[in-house]
Amino acid sequence: MVVGLPNVGKSSIINAIRQASPQKEKLAGSAKGKMAVARVGPFPGVTRKIGQIEVSVEPYCLLLDTPGIALPSVRRLEDGLKLALIGTVDDSAVGVEILAQFLLNVLNVNNRHGAYMKLFGVPKKVTRWSELMHYVAVHLGHQTERGVQSDILAMHFLARYRNGGLGKFTLEDPRAAHILGEHAFAKAQAHRKAAAEA
């Protein structure tokens, strides 16, 4: 069974395993020329029910493709924005212009402003989505952002990030992960010590 958050590539992994099978010609559906049988898409919610997909004949093996499992709640706003930015949460849950502003902030804080400056021809670092919007419109062939819906421009900016057009980088701060790791380790040690004393 392949389980995970929405839109992280569960179905794509199953299709890749199936494609790599040395017995792929014998797999169910291969006679019809369909090697990729798990449906995939750029947005969450393509897989709506559990599907059984044959990946091996000898030994016989099925993988279960599951819809994404979302967390019941997100405690920190920043975590929710990051999940939306990578497409795990639907854009409409947050709003594309809010996500565009958040992405702009992330790029600036992590000294990645050169990526959007180069891609969209921005002469200097900007801090507001309303400033960057003009350059995105011009990049798309418009004279100005006037007459172009700002949500369309925001979707283009987000798409460029999601398809790697702004470079590859993490949304997580490695320093924060280190601090959280030390905190979790100290907490686990304290728990073990308390359990041993009880």
Secondary structure, DSSP 8 states (H G I E B T S, - for coil): -B--STTSSHHHHHHHHHHH-TTGGGSTTGGGT----S---SSTTS--S-EEEEEETTTTEEEEE------S--SSHHHHHHHHHTTSS-GGGT-HHHHHHHHHHHHHHTT-HHHHHHHHT-SS----HHHHHHHHHHHTT-SSSTTS-HHHHHHHHHHHHHTTTT----SS-HHHHHHHHHHHHHHHHHHHHHHHH-
